[in-house]
Amino acid sequence: MQTKSDTGEAGGDMVPASPAFFGRLRGRTRRTSVERLRRSTAGTLLVGVFFAWLGVFTRLTVENVRVPVVVTVLDVAGTVVFTVLYVRILRASIAGTRADREIVASGALALVMLALLDGELWSLGLLAIAWSSGAVLLLDRRGAIAASVGAAAVAVALVPSGNFKPNGDPLLAVVAFLAMAVFMPWTNRFQLWFWKVVRSAEEGKEAMARLAVTEERLRFSRDLHDLVGHSLSAIALKSEVAVKLSGADVERAAAEMDEVRALAREALKEIRTAVRGYRTVDLDAELRSMTAVLEAGGIACSLELPREEVPEELATLLSWVIREGTTNVLRHSSATRCRIAIVLREGTAVLEMTNDGATRPGGRGGTGLTGMSERVTAMGGVLTAGAGEGAGEFRLRATIPLEGTR
């Protein structure tokens, strides 16, 4: 028995499974990687909203000035509107669209609030940092520099440093504010850039998968044309000759039809051979592919493979069972580890897939496992699915006789 982990191998020469299989797993994969990064990016970019409301909270609770009720209402109402505009800017930046009106409207609102409402630099002035943190997401580099520097300058010019300042030093308060006004927008911009890089990489992977499918279809069409094109042309020609000779030379017409029948049989044989070759699956490639898919979903995977060569027909069947088992793990469990073991002994092949995080103790198989059970049964084997030995484990086991699969 040979034991190994495909953690290092899978990334090197992973052979993709069928597009239909990846279509079934696409939702799960994106939820655990790209979608999770998208949500964390959106959460990080909401720092602008945090600064806007931090300014309101500081203004109402920390400043040593009694704020009139009317001013408080205007302050809160303006911040609510600013929040709505900021969220629309954030969504546009993640989706890759424009939100120029929202940038202008939120900037005008922030400017009016800074000019008309009394506040201090480290309370109401934080609204300027909030605006620039959102505006830079949809501006080019020059525009981002102008937005961050301009917002900071306007805040310093319109809002006094007041009594709420670090260590009671007005100069230190201004310097710290300017540093924050430059740092936060460009942190947001870097986070968005990172998200765009990951999204581009994901789109590239999808494009490569579509290209692989297209190339496979073209290859199949070329092979089919090469296999039967000549035979069908010959059949058509000899059929025409037989029709013409049917009235004048019956024996020769019959001979031509015998050749047509032989050509048809040969073409049918070639087609069956080609289809059988396409239905054959490389077990090693399938194992690498499934291991890579599991590990991409955050599931540690280990393999235990036999030293002996697995017969071709059996390897194809085991590949289908492993593929269905992988789908089961990803869609119906919260697994953190999965073990795949193949054993050849005493004229029998045994495949076991065991994973933790089973959502139900013994659950019944779905339509996929039912179909796999029928395939295994047709080969004289048995497929079982149910609770494993450990708590929360699920085990898929296929026992198939080697006789007739060599």
CORTAMO-V206638 format. One record per residue. N is the residue number from 0. RES is the residue in one small letter. PSI is psi in radians with two decimals (* if undefined). BURIAL is I if it has 24 or more other ideal C-beta (glycine too) atoms within 12 Angstrom, else O. D_FIRST is the distance of its C-alpha to the first C-alpha in Angstrom with 2 decimals. Layout:
n=<N N>
res=<RES RES>
psi=<PSI PSI>
burial=<BURIAL BURIAL>
d_first=<D_FIRST D_FIRST>
//
This chain:
n=<0 1 2 3 4 5 6 7 8 9 10 11 12 13 14 15 16 17 18 19 20 21 22 23 24 25 26 27 28 29 30 31 32 33 34 35 36 37 38 39 40 41 42 43 44 45 46 47 48 49 50 51 52 53 54 55 56 57 58 59 60 61 62 63 64 65 66 67 68 69 70 71 72 73 74 75 76 77 78 79 80 81 82 83 84 85 86 87 88 89 90 91 92 93 94 95 96 97 98 99 100 101 102 103 104 105 106 107 108 109 110 111 112 113 114 115 116 117 118 119 120 121 122 123 124 125 126 127 128 129 130 131 132 133 134 135 136 137 138 139 140 141 142 143 144 145 146 147 148 149 150 151 152 153 154 155 156 157 158 159 160 161 162 163 164 165 166 167 168 169 170 171 172 173 174 175 176 177 178 179 180 181 182 183 184 185 186 187 188 189 190 191 192 193 194 195 196 197 198 199 200 201 202 203 204 205 206 207 208 209 210 211 212 213 214 215 216 217 218 219 220 221 222 223 224 225 226 227 228 229 230 231 232 233 234 235 236 237 238 239 240 241 242 243 244 245 246 247 248 249 250 251 252 253 254 255 256 257 258 259 260 261 262 263 264 265 266 267 268 269 270 271 272 273 274 275 276 277 278 279 280 281 282 283 284 285 286 287 288 289 290 291 292 293 294 295 296 297 298 299 300 301 302 303 304 305 306 307 308 309 310 311 312 313 314 315 316 317 318 319 320 321 322 323 324 325 326 327 328 329 330 331 332 333 334 335 336 337 338 339 340 341 342 343 344 345 346 347 348 349 350 351 352 353 354 355 356 357 358 359 360 361 362 363 364 365 366 367 368 369 370 371 372 373 374 375 376 377 378 379 380 381 382 383 384 385 386 387 388 389 390 391 392 393 394 395 396 397 398 399 400 401 402 403 404 405>
res=<m q t k s d t g e a g g d m v p a s p a f f g r l r g r t r r t s v e r l r r s t a g t l l v g v f f a w l g v f t r l t v e n v r v p v v v t v l d v a g t v v f t v l y v r i l r a s i a g t r a d r e i v a s g a l a l v m l a l l d g e l w s l g l l a i a w s s g a v l l l d r r g a i a a s v g a a a v a v a l v p s g n f k p n g d p l l a v v a f l a m a v f m p w t n r f q l w f w k v v r s a e e g k e a m a r l a v t e e r l r f s r d l h d l v g h s l s a i a l k s e v a v k l s g a d v e r a a a e m d e v r a l a r e a l k e i r t a v r g y r t v d l d a e l r s m t a v l e a g g i a c s l e l p r e e v p e e l a t l l s w v i r e g t t n v l r h s s a t r c r i a i v l r e g t a v l e m t n d g a t r p g g r g g t g l t g m s e r v t a m g g v l t a g a g e g a g e f r l r a t i p l e g t r>
psi=<2.27 2.14 2.32 2.83 2.37 0.33 -0.74 -0.53 -0.60 -0.67 -0.37 -0.91 0.87 2.29 2.08 2.55 -3.04 2.62 -0.60 -0.68 -0.78 -0.50 -0.63 -0.51 -0.11 -0.73 -0.79 -0.78 -0.79 -0.61 -0.55 -0.20 -1.38 -0.80 -0.66 -0.70 -0.67 -0.76 -0.70 -0.61 -0.79 -0.71 -0.68 -0.70 -0.23 0.10 -0.50 -0.75 -0.67 -0.79 -0.67 -0.82 -0.46 -0.68 -0.73 -0.82 -0.78 -0.71 -0.66 -0.35 -0.48 -0.66 2.56 0.66 2.36 2.05 2.21 2.70 -0.72 -0.77 -0.69 -0.78 -0.78 -0.69 -0.84 -0.76 -0.77 -0.67 -0.60 -0.83 -0.74 -0.70 -0.76 -0.80 -0.69 -0.74 -0.65 -0.64 -0.74 -0.80 -0.72 -0.68 -0.68 -0.65 -0.25 0.41 -3.07 2.73 0.93 -0.70 -0.72 -0.66 -0.81 -0.77 -0.77 -0.62 -0.73 -0.71 -0.78 -0.70 -0.75 -0.74 -0.69 -0.63 -0.62 -0.48 2.34 2.28 3.12 2.89 -0.69 0.30 -1.46 -0.54 -0.37 -0.31 -0.54 -0.72 -0.67 -0.76 -0.84 -0.53 -0.53 -0.69 -0.65 -0.29 -0.44 0.17 2.75 -3.10 -0.79 -0.75 -0.65 -0.71 -0.80 -0.70 -0.81 -0.78 -0.75 -0.75 -0.74 -0.74 -0.73 -0.72 -0.76 -0.60 -0.63 -0.43 2.20 2.77 -0.48 -2.87 -0.39 1.65 2.61 2.20 0.31 0.23 1.94 -0.71 -0.74 -0.63 -0.77 -0.78 -0.76 -0.68 -0.79 -0.68 -0.75 -0.67 -0.49 -0.67 -0.83 -0.82 -0.70 -0.41 -0.76 -0.77 -0.69 -0.73 -0.73 -0.69 -0.73 -0.74 -0.73 -0.64 -0.80 -0.72 -0.70 -0.70 -0.71 -0.73 -0.61 -0.71 -0.74 -0.68 -0.69 -0.69 -0.74 -0.68 -0.69 -0.71 -0.76 -0.77 -0.67 -0.69 -0.72 -0.71 -0.74 -0.73 -0.68 -0.78 -0.74 -0.70 -0.76 -0.60 -0.84 -0.15 -0.89 -0.75 -0.75 -0.64 -0.75 -0.69 -0.78 -0.76 -0.82 -0.51 -0.72 -0.74 -0.75 -0.68 -0.75 -0.58 -0.18 -0.51 -0.44 -0.72 1.59 -0.69 -0.78 -0.64 -0.70 -0.67 -0.71 -0.71 -0.58 -0.70 -0.66 -0.77 -0.72 -0.73 -0.70 -0.74 -0.73 -0.74 -0.74 -0.70 -0.75 -0.68 -0.77 -0.69 -0.74 -0.77 -0.70 -0.68 -0.65 -0.49 -0.28 2.30 2.40 1.98 -0.79 -0.78 -0.69 -0.69 -0.75 -0.74 -0.81 -0.65 -0.74 -0.70 -0.77 -0.79 -0.52 -0.47 0.21 0.40 2.06 2.28 2.40 2.57 2.47 1.92 2.64 2.69 -0.52 2.71 2.33 2.27 2.60 -0.87 -0.68 -0.70 -0.71 -0.79 -0.76 -0.64 -0.74 -0.69 -0.74 -0.71 -0.78 -0.66 -0.68 -0.74 -0.73 -0.76 -0.77 -0.62 -0.43 0.43 2.92 0.86 2.60 -0.23 2.65 2.41 2.26 2.11 2.32 2.21 2.32 2.03 2.46 0.78 0.31 2.46 2.29 2.15 2.27 2.26 2.08 2.33 2.71 -3.10 0.46 2.37 -0.26 2.51 -0.79 0.05 2.65 2.53 2.66 -2.88 -0.56 -0.83 -0.56 -0.78 -0.71 -0.65 -0.70 -0.71 -0.78 -0.72 -0.66 -0.43 0.12 0.24 -3.03 2.35 2.20 2.58 2.30 -2.88 2.46 -2.93 -0.65 2.92 2.32 0.24 2.65 2.37 2.27 2.14 2.25 2.17 2.07 2.25 2.49 -0.33 2.23 -0.04 -0.07 *>
burial=<O O O O O I O O O I O O O I I I I I O O I I O O I I O I I I O I I I O O I I O O I I O I I I I I I I I I I I I I O I I I O O I O O O I O O O O I O I I I O I I O I I I O I I I I I I I I I I O O O O I O O I I O I I I O I I I O I I O O I I I I I I I I I I I I I I I I I I I I I I I O O O O I O O I I I I I I O I I I O I I I I I O I I O O O O O O O I I O I I I O I I I O I I I I I I O I I O O I O O I I O O O O O I O O O I O O O O O O O O O O O O O O O O O I I O O I O O O I O O I O O O I O O O O O O O O O O O O O I O O O I O O I O O O I O O I I O O O O O O O O O I O I I I I I I I I I I I I I I I O I I I I I I I I O O O I I O I I I I I I I I I I I I I I I I I I I I I O I O I I I I I I I I O O O O I I I I I I I I I I O O O O O O I O O I I O O I I O I I O O I O I I I I I O O I O O O O I I I I I I I I I I O O I O>
d_first=<0.00 3.75 6.45 9.92 13.35 15.57 18.70 19.81 18.71 20.23 23.71 23.74 23.25 22.99 23.85 26.13 25.79 28.87 32.10 32.54 29.27 30.33 33.74 32.36 30.59 33.42 35.28 32.43 31.49 35.10 35.72 33.09 33.99 37.13 39.03 38.32 39.57 42.58 43.53 43.17 45.25 47.91 47.98 48.42 51.15 53.09 54.25 57.54 58.20 57.40 60.01 62.58 62.38 62.11 65.45 66.97 65.73 66.98 70.29 70.89 69.75 69.95 72.93 76.17 78.02 78.79 77.54 79.77 78.29 79.03 77.26 74.27 74.08 74.36 71.73 69.20 70.08 69.76 66.35 65.14 66.24 64.68 61.35 61.39 62.15 59.48 56.77 57.85 57.60 54.11 52.92 54.47 52.81 49.30 50.01 51.50 54.99 58.42 60.48 63.59 65.93 63.91 63.89 67.67 68.40 66.31 67.84 71.35 70.69 69.41 72.44 74.87 73.36 73.46 77.07 78.54 76.72 77.42 74.34 72.89 70.52 67.59 68.12 69.49 68.69 64.95 65.54 65.94 62.49 61.11 62.73 61.60 58.00 57.99 60.23 58.17 55.23 57.17 59.27 58.69 58.59 62.38 62.95 60.44 62.24 65.59 64.42 62.96 65.85 68.49 67.33 67.31 70.78 72.24 70.95 72.43 75.69 76.15 74.72 76.02 73.80 75.58 75.12 71.40 70.01 67.71 69.66 72.92 73.01 73.87 72.71 69.35 69.05 69.72 67.36 64.52 65.22 65.20 61.91 60.36 61.97 60.30 56.89 56.06 56.78 54.72 51.81 51.95 52.18 49.11 47.06 48.21 47.38 43.80 43.51 44.93 42.42 39.48 41.19 41.79 38.14 37.16 39.81 38.52 35.01 36.63 38.80 35.86 34.15 37.45 37.85 34.42 35.40 38.75 37.36 35.00 38.01 40.08 37.48 37.26 41.07 41.40 38.93 40.73 44.07 43.05 41.64 44.55 47.40 48.77 48.28 50.08 52.89 53.35 53.36 56.02 58.15 58.05 58.80 61.91 62.97 62.53 64.66 67.41 67.38 67.29 71.11 71.95 69.29 67.25 65.30 64.18 63.32 61.15 59.42 58.74 57.24 55.01 53.69 53.25 51.20 49.01 48.52 47.64 45.00 43.50 43.51 41.84 39.12 38.53 38.39 35.84 33.67 33.99 33.25 30.13 28.93 29.71 27.90 24.63 22.34 19.83 16.58 15.44 19.00 19.18 16.18 17.86 21.14 20.24 18.61 21.82 23.97 22.49 22.82 26.30 27.15 26.25 22.97 20.07 16.91 13.21 10.41 6.81 6.28 5.23 6.32 9.24 12.23 13.27 16.92 19.56 21.26 18.20 17.01 20.54 20.55 17.31 18.88 22.00 20.40 18.59 21.96 23.86 21.56 22.08 25.79 25.76 24.29 26.83 29.81 29.58 28.12 28.70 25.04 24.09 20.29 17.86 14.17 12.60 9.44 8.89 7.60 9.29 10.72 14.32 15.79 14.82 13.01 12.63 13.08 13.87 15.92 17.32 20.10 22.91 26.57 27.08 30.79 31.10 29.45 28.57 30.14 30.71 29.11 31.40 32.37 29.23 26.96 29.54 29.36 25.56 25.94 28.46 26.27 23.36 25.98 27.48 24.26 24.39 21.84 22.33 22.07 22.69 23.47 24.70 24.51 21.28 21.08 22.53 26.02 26.49 23.00 22.58 19.75 19.51 17.61 17.76 17.16 18.07 18.68 17.60 21.04 23.35 20.91 20.33>
//
